[in-house]
């Protein structure tokens, strides 16, 4: 056929053009082919065919001259073509008549031109999706894929695509699309892959007592519906709907009504005529996740009016609250603000038909819910009353009740008289013949002193085997947070035996004989010291006491809240320190109460500098807070060096903001900020000296893990 066939011959053979015959039947091939002669001058029966002259072959015949080899006889040169190509010489293009299918053109050759026509049945249209990898040019001048809205290269161009960006879905207006692929002789890429399917808007049902007519556009494609009603019915809604590109109809189906005016639109829902109902009845249906508030059906009456009231589709799901919150649902009642509100309120409260029953968890428009805490000792936050609004949302803020941090009787003007319901007195059993703790007299001037050490005791305490050493914070009915050095041996990192520690809550006076009824003596089941506690520098000076006896919550005993996320930013500000002094005050006797004072929190640098100036260099870590006393706060009774107590953030306005609040109810729950760890002892109550506190916020997760 031509000299290009010589590429099929082996390079080591002698070339000759002969007329070969098939070995078995002796049938001549019918034309001369290039052939390699072997050593005895015979035609070699194995002709190598590398497919190089057929660029689109995926797998080639090699001319074995077997009994069924029709490689040369019938021109079946390629046993398998690359995707997108077909025929013995693997050509591309063609007409495809299917409801759905795909086109693949892999590793296209140079100087290719392929045309496909995709056709579906009328009145359907074609939807095409493509992935492209061809040579890029800003105007797609060299290699490109061109899609036309029709069946030939003369049809309207929808788009020309090149590069690797994925084209958007393509929709035809008729029942055919024309696809043209062109490549030049410069370079090639991966090709393209396309899927197609027939599509159209499905016909909606005809309206009751009416009909719709089909409107076709170019190429007999259905593009719209025109609605009409039979006499004496009138159309309520839009009269024409169009087929959108996403194969859905615009708008909603109209209805045919008689004698009554069109009903208003039902937002977040739709309305439809009840089939076969006489007189005309319309039912209302809300979209998913919405609930109908009002009449579910309305009927056209003889006087030309509709029964009932127009309903609403609302999404007022009942707000979820904890088991600590009690709620009371009140019937719908519109607010009395304008004549319109008054009219609507009378309609809601009229003696007409009752409101329809809603699914569980939904409420009608203008339903009110009142909230209160299950116990008067819980702290209430959020709105006390919420209303279902027309938007489907509830007015006000989320409601919660916290069983911690409530102190309704605190008077900021008389802090010394306050009772601290979360303050826990920590007692240690004295060893026989030894003193428990460290006395104040033992603390030499110029040495840091741990808070909570014992000192000289009153006569009653000396006679007792229990010594008050520290104060802790009750955070739930079975957990007390305390400084680790209070419940460990001096300089040791392991806890005391639980039998050597007890907790007393409900104390207002130091001595039991003043209020024995309110006191709760609680046994200890275990003591857990933080694993990072360093008894030498008092880093991570924190422990959790787990109670064997459950504290009874009441007016005198309430838990204190742990810090929230905002408290973690507290490095400057103020807080209250409360606690029992380890050393009783003989001048007060049985009248001695827990000490209290206001402190200013400050940066660690001036705190470290003050200790260094006094010859006691200390390391203030990120787990610590520094604070000094505010001397002008009432009758402050704390000292920087001897009060083993707790640092709290009050829930009062002057602590939360700059607004002054003088009396009574807390706006926010009281929270635990720190534990008194150590202070500088000069043997006098100097308010300018700094005290170092364990920063509780750093250990919140660890505490909560041991509260379970």
C-alpha positions as CSV (number, residue, x, y, z in Angstrom):
1,X,0.0,0.0,0.0
2,X,2.8,2.4,0.7
3,X,6.3,2.9,2.1
4,X,4.9,3.8,5.5
5,X,4.1,0.1,6.0
6,X,7.8,-0.7,6.2
7,X,7.7,0.3,9.9
8,X,6.1,-3.1,10.6
9,X,9.2,-5.0,9.4
10,X,12.0,-6.0,11.7
11,X,15.0,-3.7,11.6
12,X,17.4,-6.7,11.0
13,X,15.5,-8.1,8.0
14,X,15.8,-7.7,4.3
15,X,12.9,-5.7,2.8
16,X,11.0,-7.2,-0.1
17,X,7.5,-6.7,-1.5
18,X,5.9,-10.1,-2.1
19,X,2.4,-11.6,-2.4
20,X,2.0,-13.8,0.7
21,X,-0.5,-16.5,1.2
22,X,-2.2,-17.8,4.4
23,X,-0.4,-21.0,5.6
24,X,-3.4,-23.2,6.1
25,X,-5.8,-22.4,3.2
26,X,-3.4,-20.9,0.8
27,X,-5.6,-17.9,0.3
28,X,-3.6,-15.0,-1.1
29,X,-3.7,-11.8,0.8
30,X,-4.7,-9.8,-2.3
31,X,-2.1,-7.1,-2.3
32,X,1.6,-6.8,-1.9
33,X,2.9,-6.1,1.6
34,X,6.4,-5.4,2.9
35,X,7.9,-8.5,4.3
36,X,11.1,-9.6,5.9
37,X,13.0,-12.5,4.4
38,X,14.5,-15.0,6.8
39,X,17.8,-16.8,6.4
40,X,16.5,-19.2,3.7
41,X,14.9,-16.4,1.7
42,X,11.4,-17.1,2.9
43,X,8.7,-14.7,4.1
44,X,8.9,-14.5,7.8
45,X,5.5,-15.5,9.2
46,X,5.7,-13.0,12.1
47,X,5.4,-9.4,11.1
48,X,5.9,-6.9,13.9
49,X,3.1,-4.3,14.1
50,X,4.0,-1.6,16.7
51,X,0.8,0.4,16.0
52,X,2.8,3.6,15.4
53,X,0.8,4.4,12.3
54,X,-2.5,4.0,14.1
55,X,-2.1,6.6,16.9
56,X,-5.4,5.7,18.6
57,X,-4.9,2.0,18.9
58,X,-4.9,0.7,22.5
59,X,-4.0,-2.9,21.5
60,X,-2.9,-4.0,18.0
61,X,-2.9,-7.2,15.9
62,X,0.6,-8.2,15.0
63,X,0.2,-10.2,11.8
64,X,0.8,-13.7,13.1
65,X,-0.6,-15.1,9.9
66,X,-2.7,-17.6,11.9
67,X,-5.7,-19.4,10.5
68,X,-8.0,-16.7,11.7
69,X,-5.8,-13.7,11.3
70,X,-7.6,-11.1,9.3
71,X,-5.2,-8.3,10.1
72,X,-4.3,-7.6,6.4
73,X,-7.3,-9.2,4.7
74,X,-10.1,-7.1,6.3
75,X,-8.1,-4.2,7.6
76,X,-8.6,-4.9,11.3
77,X,-5.4,-3.4,12.3
78,X,-6.4,-2.4,15.8
79,X,-7.8,-5.1,18.1
80,X,-8.8,-2.4,20.6
81,X,-9.1,1.4,20.4
82,X,-8.4,4.0,23.0
83,X,-11.6,5.3,24.7
84,X,-13.4,7.7,22.4
85,X,-12.2,6.1,19.1
86,X,-13.7,3.3,17.0
87,X,-13.3,1.3,13.8
88,X,-10.4,-0.7,12.4
89,X,-8.3,2.4,12.1
90,X,-9.8,4.0,15.3
91,X,-11.6,7.1,14.2
92,X,-13.6,9.4,16.5
93,X,-17.0,11.0,16.4
94,X,-20.5,9.9,15.5
95,X,-24.2,10.2,16.4
96,X,-25.3,8.9,19.8
97,X,-29.0,8.2,20.4
98,X,-29.4,7.3,24.1
99,X,-31.2,8.5,27.2
100,X,-27.9,8.7,29.0
101,X,-24.3,7.8,28.4
102,X,-20.8,9.1,28.3
103,X,-18.0,10.3,26.0
104,X,-14.3,9.6,26.6
105,X,-11.3,10.9,24.6
106,X,-8.0,9.9,26.1
107,X,-4.5,11.0,25.0
108,X,-5.8,12.6,21.8
109,X,-3.5,12.8,18.8
110,X,-2.2,15.8,17.0
111,X,-4.3,17.4,14.2
112,X,-7.5,15.7,15.3
113,X,-11.1,16.8,14.5
114,X,-13.9,14.8,16.1
115,X,-17.7,15.6,16.0
116,X,-20.4,14.0,18.1
117,X,-24.1,14.6,18.0
118,X,-26.1,13.6,21.1
119,X,-29.9,13.1,20.6
120,X,-32.7,12.2,23.0
121,X,-36.4,11.8,22.5
122,X,-38.6,14.9,22.3
123,X,-39.7,16.8,24.3
124,X,-36.7,16.0,26.6
125,X,-33.6,18.1,26.7
126,X,-29.9,17.2,27.2
127,X,-27.9,17.9,30.3
128,X,-24.1,17.6,29.9
129,X,-21.3,17.4,32.5
130,X,-17.6,17.6,31.4
131,X,-14.1,17.3,32.8
132,X,-11.5,18.8,30.5
133,X,-7.7,18.5,30.1
134,X,-6.6,20.1,26.8
135,X,-4.1,22.8,25.8
136,X,-4.9,26.1,27.4
137,X,-5.3,29.4,25.4
138,X,-7.1,32.5,26.6
139,X,-9.4,32.3,23.6
140,X,-9.2,28.5,23.1
141,X,-7.7,29.0,19.7
142,X,-5.6,25.8,19.3
143,X,-7.0,22.7,21.2
144,X,-10.7,23.1,22.3
145,X,-14.1,21.5,22.8
146,X,-17.0,23.4,21.3
147,X,-20.6,22.7,22.4
148,X,-23.5,23.8,20.3
149,X,-27.2,23.9,21.0
150,X,-28.4,21.7,18.1
151,X,-27.3,18.9,15.8
152,X,-24.7,20.6,13.6
153,X,-21.8,23.0,13.4
154,X,-24.3,25.7,12.3
155,X,-26.2,25.5,15.6
156,X,-25.9,28.2,18.3
157,X,-22.6,28.0,20.2
158,X,-23.1,27.4,23.9
159,X,-19.4,27.5,24.8
160,X,-15.9,26.8,23.8
161,X,-13.7,25.1,26.5
162,X,-10.0,24.4,27.0
163,X,-7.4,24.1,29.7
164,X,-8.2,22.1,32.9
165,X,-11.0,24.1,34.6
166,X,-14.3,22.1,34.8
167,X,-17.1,23.7,32.8
168,X,-20.5,24.3,34.5
169,X,-23.3,21.9,33.6
170,X,-24.6,22.5,30.1
171,X,-28.4,22.3,29.2
172,X,-29.8,22.2,25.7
173,X,-33.0,24.0,24.7
174,X,-33.9,21.1,22.3
175,X,-33.3,17.4,22.1
176,X,-29.8,17.5,20.8
177,X,-26.3,18.8,21.4
178,X,-23.3,19.0,19.0
179,X,-19.8,18.5,20.3
180,X,-16.7,19.4,18.3
181,X,-13.1,18.5,19.4
182,X,-10.2,20.1,17.6
183,X,-6.4,19.7,18.3
184,X,-3.4,21.2,16.5
185,X,0.0,19.6,15.7
186,X,1.9,21.0,18.6
187,X,1.2,19.0,21.8
188,X,-1.4,16.9,23.4
189,X,-3.0,16.4,26.9
190,X,-5.2,13.9,28.7
191,X,-8.4,14.7,26.7
192,X,-11.9,15.0,28.1
193,X,-14.6,13.0,29.8
194,X,-18.3,13.8,29.5
195,X,-21.6,12.3,30.7
196,X,-25.0,13.2,29.5
197,X,-28.6,12.4,30.3
198,X,-32.1,13.5,29.0
199,X,-34.0,15.8,31.3
200,X,-37.1,17.9,31.6
201,X,-39.5,19.3,34.1
202,X,-42.1,16.7,35.0
203,X,-45.7,17.8,34.6
204,X,-47.4,18.8,37.9
205,X,-51.0,17.7,38.5
206,X,-53.8,19.8,37.2
207,X,-55.6,22.1,39.7
208,X,-58.9,20.9,41.0
209,X,-61.7,22.6,39.0
210,X,-59.2,23.8,36.4
211,X,-56.6,22.9,33.9
212,X,-53.2,23.8,32.5
213,X,-51.9,24.2,29.0
214,X,-48.3,23.3,27.9
215,X,-46.2,26.0,26.3
216,X,-43.4,24.9,24.0
217,X,-40.4,26.9,22.9
218,X,-37.9,26.4,20.1
219,X,-37.2,22.8,19.1
220,X,-40.5,21.8,20.7
221,X,-39.1,22.0,24.2
222,X,-41.6,22.4,27.1
223,X,-40.8,25.8,28.7
224,X,-43.9,26.8,30.7
225,X,-47.4,26.0,32.0
226,X,-50.5,28.2,31.7
227,X,-53.2,27.7,34.3
228,X,-56.9,28.4,34.1
229,X,-60.0,27.6,36.1
230,X,-63.5,26.3,35.1
231,X,-66.4,28.6,35.7
232,X,-67.4,29.8,38.3
233,X,-64.1,29.2,39.9
234,X,-61.4,31.8,40.0
235,X,-57.6,31.3,40.0
236,X,-55.8,31.9,43.3
237,X,-52.1,32.2,42.8
238,X,-49.8,32.7,39.8
239,X,-51.2,31.9,36.4
240,X,-48.0,30.8,34.7
241,X,-45.0,28.7,35.9
242,X,-41.8,28.2,33.9
243,X,-39.4,25.3,33.7
244,X,-36.2,26.3,35.5
245,X,-32.7,25.1,34.5
246,X,-32.6,22.8,37.6
247,X,-35.7,21.0,36.1
248,X,-38.1,22.4,38.7
249,X,-41.1,24.7,38.2
250,X,-41.1,28.2,39.4
251,X,-43.5,29.3,42.0
252,X,-46.2,27.1,43.6
253,X,-49.3,25.5,42.2
254,X,-52.3,27.9,42.1
255,X,-55.7,26.8,43.2
256,X,-59.2,27.3,41.8
257,X,-61.6,28.9,44.3
258,X,-65.1,30.3,44.1
259,X,-66.9,33.1,45.9
260,X,-64.0,33.9,48.3
261,X,-61.0,36.2,47.9
262,X,-57.6,34.7,47.4
263,X,-56.0,33.5,50.6
264,X,-52.8,35.2,51.7
265,X,-49.5,33.4,51.2
266,X,-48.5,30.9,53.8
267,X,-44.8,31.6,54.5
268,X,-42.6,28.6,55.1
269,X,-45.4,26.3,53.8
270,X,-48.0,25.9,51.1
271,X,-51.8,25.5,50.6
272,X,-53.8,23.1,48.5
273,X,-57.4,22.4,47.7
274,X,-58.9,19.3,49.4
275,X,-59.9,17.0,46.6
276,X,-63.7,16.3,46.4
277,X,-64.6,18.5,49.3
278,X,-67.8,20.6,49.0
279,X,-67.9,23.5,49.5
280,X,-64.4,24.5,48.5
281,X,-61.9,23.7,51.3
282,X,-58.2,24.6,51.4
283,X,-55.7,22.8,53.7
284,X,-52.4,24.3,54.9
285,X,-49.2,22.4,55.1
286,X,-45.9,23.6,56.5
287,X,-42.4,22.8,55.2
288,X,-40.2,20.4,57.0
289,X,-39.1,21.4,60.5
290,X,-42.0,24.0,60.7
291,X,-45.2,23.5,62.6
292,X,-48.6,24.9,61.8
293,X,-50.0,27.4,64.3
294,X,-53.7,28.0,63.7
295,X,-56.4,26.3,61.6
296,X,-55.2,23.5,59.4
297,X,-58.2,24.0,57.0
298,X,-60.4,26.9,55.8
299,X,-63.7,26.6,53.9
300,X,-65.3,29.1,51.5
301,X,-68.7,30.0,52.9
302,X,-71.8,31.0,51.0
303,X,-71.4,34.7,52.1
304,X,-68.0,34.8,50.3
305,X,-65.8,34.6,53.4
306,X,-63.4,32.0,54.7
307,X,-63.9,30.1,57.9
308,X,-61.3,30.3,60.7
309,X,-58.2,32.4,60.7
310,X,-55.1,32.4,58.5
311,X,-52.5,30.1,60.2
312,X,-48.8,30.6,60.5
313,X,-45.9,28.2,59.9
314,X,-43.7,28.6,63.0
315,X,-40.5,26.9,64.1
316,X,-40.8,27.6,67.8
317,X,-39.4,24.4,69.2
318,X,-39.4,24.3,72.9
319,X,-36.0,25.5,74.2
320,X,-34.1,22.8,76.0
321,X,-33.3,23.4,79.6
322,X,-31.6,21.3,82.3
323,X,-33.4,19.4,85.0
324,X,-32.5,22.1,87.4
325,X,-35.0,24.5,85.7
326,X,-38.8,24.4,86.2
327,X,-41.0,25.9,83.4
328,X,-44.6,26.8,83.0
329,X,-46.3,27.1,79.6
330,X,-48.8,29.9,79.3
331,X,-51.5,30.1,76.5
332,X,-50.8,32.3,73.4
333,X,-51.4,36.0,74.1
334,X,-50.4,38.8,71.8
335,X,-48.7,41.9,73.4
336,X,-51.0,44.9,73.9
337,X,-49.1,47.7,72.1
338,X,-51.2,48.8,69.1
339,X,-54.8,48.3,68.0
340,X,-53.6,45.6,65.7
341,X,-52.1,43.7,68.6
342,X,-55.3,44.1,70.6
343,X,-57.4,42.8,67.7
344,X,-55.2,39.8,67.2
345,X,-55.2,39.1,70.9
346,X,-59.0,39.1,70.9
347,X,-59.0,36.7,68.0
348,X,-56.6,34.3,69.8
349,X,-58.7,34.4,73.0
350,X,-62.1,34.2,71.2
351,X,-64.6,31.5,71.8
352,X,-64.2,30.2,68.3
353,X,-62.4,26.9,67.4
354,X,-59.5,26.0,69.5
355,X,-56.0,26.1,68.1
356,X,-54.9,22.9,66.5
357,X,-52.7,20.4,68.3
358,X,-49.0,20.8,67.5
359,X,-46.5,18.0,67.5
360,X,-44.6,17.5,70.8
361,X,-42.0,20.1,71.4
362,X,-43.6,22.8,69.2
363,X,-45.6,25.8,70.4
364,X,-48.1,28.3,68.9
365,X,-47.2,31.9,68.1
366,X,-47.1,34.1,71.1
367,X,-46.9,31.2,73.5
368,X,-45.1,32.2,76.7
369,X,-42.9,30.1,78.9
370,X,-42.0,31.1,82.5
371,X,-38.9,29.8,84.1
372,X,-37.6,29.4,87.7
373,X,-34.9,27.3,89.3
374,X,-35.9,24.0,90.9
375,X,-34.4,25.2,94.2
376,X,-34.3,28.7,95.6
377,X,-30.6,28.1,96.4
378,X,-29.7,27.7,92.7
379,X,-28.4,30.7,90.7
380,X,-30.7,31.7,87.9
381,X,-29.3,33.2,84.6
382,X,-31.1,34.1,81.4
383,X,-34.6,35.3,80.9
384,X,-37.4,34.4,83.3
385,X,-40.0,34.6,80.5
386,X,-39.7,33.8,76.8
387,X,-42.2,34.3,74.0
388,X,-42.6,32.4,70.7
389,X,-42.1,35.0,67.9
390,X,-43.4,35.0,64.3
391,X,-39.8,34.4,63.1
392,X,-39.9,31.0,64.8
393,X,-37.5,32.1,67.5
394,X,-37.9,32.7,71.2
395,X,-37.5,36.1,72.8
396,X,-35.0,36.7,75.6
397,X,-32.0,34.6,76.4
398,X,-31.3,30.9,77.2
399,X,-32.2,29.9,80.7
400,X,-30.0,28.0,83.1
401,X,-29.8,27.3,86.8
402,X,-26.5,26.7,88.4
403,X,-26.4,24.9,91.8
404,X,-23.3,27.0,92.6
405,X,-22.2,30.5,93.3
406,X,-25.4,32.0,94.7
407,X,-25.0,34.5,97.6
408,X,-28.3,36.5,97.9
409,X,-27.6,37.8,101.4
410,X,-24.2,39.4,100.8
411,X,-24.0,43.1,101.7
412,X,-20.9,44.8,100.1
413,X,-21.0,47.4,102.9
414,X,-20.7,44.8,105.7
415,X,-18.5,42.0,104.4
416,X,-17.5,41.0,107.9
417,X,-21.0,39.9,108.8
418,X,-21.5,37.7,105.7
419,X,-21.9,34.0,105.9
420,X,-19.9,32.1,103.3
421,X,-21.9,29.0,102.3
422,X,-19.1,27.4,100.3
423,X,-16.3,27.9,102.8
424,X,-15.1,24.6,104.2
425,X,-13.0,24.4,107.3
426,X,-10.2,21.8,107.0
427,X,-9.2,20.0,110.2
428,X,-6.2,17.7,110.7
429,X,-5.9,15.1,113.5
430,X,-3.0,16.0,115.7
431,X,-0.4,13.3,116.2
432,X,0.2,12.2,119.9
433,X,2.8,14.3,121.5
434,X,3.4,16.4,118.4
435,X,2.0,19.6,116.9
436,X,0.3,19.5,113.6
437,X,1.3,22.2,111.1
438,X,3.7,25.2,111.5
439,X,3.2,27.9,114.1
440,X,3.3,31.5,113.3
441,X,6.1,32.0,115.8
442,X,8.1,29.4,113.9
443,X,8.1,31.6,110.8
444,X,11.2,33.7,110.9
445,X,11.2,37.2,109.5
446,X,12.3,37.2,105.9
447,X,11.1,33.7,105.1
448,X,8.1,32.8,103.1
449,X,5.3,31.2,105.1
450,X,2.8,28.6,103.9
451,X,-0.8,29.6,104.7
452,X,-2.7,27.1,106.8
453,X,0.0,26.2,109.3
454,X,-1.1,25.9,112.9
455,X,0.1,28.1,115.8
456,X,-0.8,28.5,119.4
457,X,-4.3,27.2,120.1
458,X,-7.2,28.1,122.4
459,X,-7.9,26.0,125.4
460,X,-10.8,24.2,123.7
461,X,-8.6,23.4,120.7
462,X,-5.7,22.1,122.8
463,X,-8.1,19.7,124.5
464,X,-9.3,18.5,121.1
465,X,-7.4,16.2,118.8
466,X,-8.5,18.1,115.7
467,X,-6.7,21.2,114.6
468,X,-8.2,23.8,112.1
469,X,-5.4,24.3,109.6
470,X,-6.9,25.6,106.3
471,X,-9.9,26.7,104.4
472,X,-11.2,25.1,101.2
473,X,-14.0,25.7,98.7
474,X,-17.0,23.3,98.4
475,X,-17.5,22.9,94.6
476,X,-20.1,20.1,94.8
477,X,-21.7,18.0,97.4
478,X,-18.8,15.6,97.5
479,X,-15.8,17.7,96.5
480,X,-13.7,20.3,98.2
481,X,-10.8,22.1,96.5
482,X,-7.9,23.1,98.9
483,X,-4.2,24.0,98.7
484,X,-2.1,20.8,98.5
485,X,0.2,21.9,101.4
486,X,-2.8,21.8,103.7
487,X,-3.4,18.0,103.2
488,X,0.2,16.8,103.0
489,X,3.2,16.5,105.3
490,X,5.6,19.5,105.4
491,X,7.8,19.3,102.3
492,X,6.2,16.1,101.0
493,X,4.3,15.5,97.8
494,X,2.0,12.7,98.9
495,X,-1.4,13.2,100.8
496,X,-2.3,12.6,104.3
497,X,-4.3,9.5,105.4
498,X,-8.0,10.4,104.9
499,X,-8.6,9.4,108.5
500,X,-6.4,12.3,109.6
501,X,-8.5,14.9,107.8
502,X,-12.1,16.1,108.2
503,X,-14.2,18.8,106.6
504,X,-16.8,21.1,108.4
505,X,-19.2,23.2,106.3
506,X,-21.9,25.6,107.4
507,X,-19.7,27.4,109.9
508,X,-20.3,31.0,110.7
509,X,-18.5,31.2,114.0
510,X,-15.2,29.5,114.8
511,X,-16.5,27.6,117.9
512,X,-19.2,24.9,117.6
513,X,-21.1,26.0,120.6
514,X,-22.5,29.0,118.7
515,X,-24.3,27.2,115.9
516,X,-24.3,23.4,116.3
517,X,-27.4,22.8,114.2
518,X,-26.1,24.3,110.9
519,X,-22.7,22.5,111.1
520,X,-22.0,19.5,109.0
521,X,-19.0,17.3,109.9
522,X,-18.1,15.4,106.8
523,X,-15.7,12.4,106.6
524,X,-13.1,12.2,103.9
525,X,-12.9,9.2,101.5
526,X,-9.8,10.2,99.6
527,X,-7.3,13.0,98.9
528,X,-5.9,13.6,95.5
529,X,-2.9,16.0,95.1
530,X,-2.1,17.4,91.7
531,X,0.6,15.4,90.1
532,X,2.7,18.5,89.3
533,X,2.7,19.8,92.9
534,X,6.2,20.9,94.0
535,X,6.4,21.1,97.8
536,X,9.6,23.2,97.6
537,X,8.4,26.1,95.5
538,X,4.7,25.4,95.9
539,X,4.0,25.3,92.2
540,X,0.6,23.6,91.4
541,X,-0.3,23.9,95.1
542,X,-3.8,22.3,94.7
543,X,-5.6,19.2,95.9
544,X,-9.1,17.7,95.8
545,X,-10.7,16.2,98.9
546,X,-13.4,13.7,98.0
547,X,-16.0,13.4,100.8
548,X,-17.4,10.1,102.1
549,X,-20.4,12.0,103.4
550,X,-22.6,14.0,101.0
551,X,-23.0,17.7,102.0
552,X,-26.6,18.7,102.4
553,X,-27.4,21.8,100.2
554,X,-29.3,24.5,102.0
555,X,-29.3,28.2,103.0
556,X,-26.0,27.7,104.9
557,X,-24.3,25.3,102.6
558,X,-24.0,26.0,98.8
559,X,-21.2,25.1,96.3
560,X,-18.9,27.7,94.7
561,X,-18.6,27.8,90.9
562,X,-15.3,27.1,89.2
563,X,-13.8,29.7,86.9
564,X,-15.3,30.1,83.4
565,X,-13.4,30.9,80.2
566,X,-13.3,34.7,80.9
567,X,-11.7,34.2,84.3
568,X,-8.6,32.9,82.6
569,X,-7.8,36.4,81.6
570,X,-7.8,37.7,85.2
571,X,-4.3,38.9,85.9
572,X,-5.2,42.3,87.2
573,X,-8.4,43.3,89.0
574,X,-9.8,42.5,92.4
575,X,-11.3,39.7,94.4
576,X,-12.4,38.8,97.9
577,X,-10.3,36.6,100.2
578,X,-12.1,34.6,102.8
579,X,-11.0,32.0,105.2
580,X,-10.5,30.8,108.8
581,X,-7.3,32.0,110.4
582,X,-5.2,29.0,111.6
583,X,-4.4,31.0,114.7
584,X,-7.5,31.9,116.8
585,X,-7.9,35.5,118.0
586,X,-8.2,35.4,121.8
587,X,-9.7,38.9,121.9
588,X,-12.7,37.7,119.9
589,X,-13.3,34.5,121.7
590,X,-16.6,32.8,120.7
591,X,-17.4,35.8,118.4
592,X,-14.7,35.0,115.9
593,X,-15.9,34.6,112.3
594,X,-14.2,33.8,109.1
595,X,-11.9,36.6,108.0
596,X,-12.6,38.6,104.8
597,X,-10.8,41.3,102.8
598,X,-10.6,42.8,99.3
599,X,-7.3,42.3,97.4
600,X,-5.9,43.8,94.3
601,X,-4.4,41.3,91.8
602,X,-1.3,42.4,90.0
603,X,1.4,41.3,87.6
604,X,4.0,38.8,88.9
605,X,7.0,41.1,88.3
606,X,6.3,43.6,91.2
607,X,5.5,40.6,93.3
608,X,8.8,38.9,92.7
609,X,10.7,42.2,93.1
610,X,9.2,42.8,96.5
611,X,10.2,39.3,97.7
612,X,13.7,39.8,96.3
613,X,14.1,43.2,98.1
614,X,13.3,41.5,101.4
615,X,15.9,38.8,100.8
616,X,13.5,36.1,99.9
617,X,13.7,35.4,96.1
618,X,10.7,33.3,95.0
619,X,9.6,31.9,91.7
620,X,6.1,32.9,90.7
621,X,5.0,30.5,88.0
622,X,2.1,30.7,85.4
623,X,0.0,28.7,87.9
624,X,0.1,31.5,90.5
625,X,-1.6,34.8,91.1
626,X,-0.2,37.8,93.1
627,X,-2.4,40.1,95.2
628,X,-2.1,42.7,97.9
629,X,-4.8,43.9,100.4
630,X,-7.0,46.9,99.7
631,X,-7.0,48.6,103.0
632,X,-10.0,50.9,102.5
633,X,-12.5,48.1,102.0
634,X,-14.6,48.1,105.1
635,X,-13.3,46.4,108.2
636,X,-10.9,44.1,106.4
637,X,-9.6,41.5,108.8
638,X,-7.1,39.5,106.6
639,X,-3.4,39.6,106.8
640,X,-1.1,38.7,104.0
641,X,0.7,36.0,105.9
642,X,-1.7,34.1,108.1
643,X,-5.0,33.6,106.5
644,X,-5.3,30.1,104.9
645,X,-8.3,30.9,102.7
646,X,-9.7,31.1,99.2
647,X,-9.8,33.9,96.6
648,X,-13.2,34.4,95.0
649,X,-14.6,36.6,92.2
650,X,-17.9,38.0,93.6
651,X,-21.0,38.1,91.3
652,X,-21.6,41.8,92.0
653,X,-21.6,44.6,89.5
654,X,-18.6,46.5,90.9
655,X,-16.5,43.3,90.4
656,X,-17.8,42.6,87.0
657,X,-17.8,46.1,85.6
658,X,-17.4,49.7,86.7
659,X,-21.1,50.1,87.6
660,X,-21.6,50.3,91.4
661,X,-24.2,47.9,92.9
662,X,-24.7,48.4,96.6
663,X,-26.9,45.7,97.9
664,X,-28.3,42.2,97.4
665,X,-28.8,39.8,94.6
666,X,-25.8,38.7,92.5
667,X,-25.9,39.4,88.8
668,X,-23.4,36.6,88.1
669,X,-22.5,33.5,90.1
670,X,-19.6,33.7,92.5
671,X,-16.5,31.9,91.3
672,X,-13.3,30.4,92.7
673,X,-10.2,32.3,91.4
674,X,-7.4,31.0,93.7
675,X,-6.2,29.3,96.9
676,X,-4.0,31.1,99.4
677,X,-0.6,29.4,98.9
678,X,2.1,31.5,100.7
679,X,2.9,35.0,101.9
680,X,5.8,37.0,103.3
681,X,5.9,37.1,107.1
682,X,7.2,40.2,108.9
683,X,5.2,39.5,112.1
684,X,2.7,42.3,111.4
685,X,-0.4,42.7,109.2
686,X,1.1,44.9,106.4
687,X,-1.5,45.4,103.6
688,X,1.3,46.4,101.1
689,X,2.8,42.9,101.2
690,X,1.9,40.5,98.4
691,X,0.3,37.1,98.9
692,X,0.7,34.4,96.3
693,X,-2.4,32.3,95.3
694,X,-2.7,29.1,93.3
695,X,-4.4,30.0,90.1
696,X,-7.4,27.7,89.9
697,X,-8.3,28.3,86.3
698,X,-5.1,26.5,85.3
699,X,-6.4,23.3,86.9
700,X,-10.1,23.5,86.0
701,X,-10.1,20.5,83.7
702,X,-8.2,18.4,86.3
703,X,-10.6,19.4,89.1
704,X,-13.7,18.6,87.0
705,X,-12.3,15.2,86.1
706,X,-12.0,14.4,89.9
707,X,-15.5,15.8,90.6
708,X,-17.2,13.0,88.7
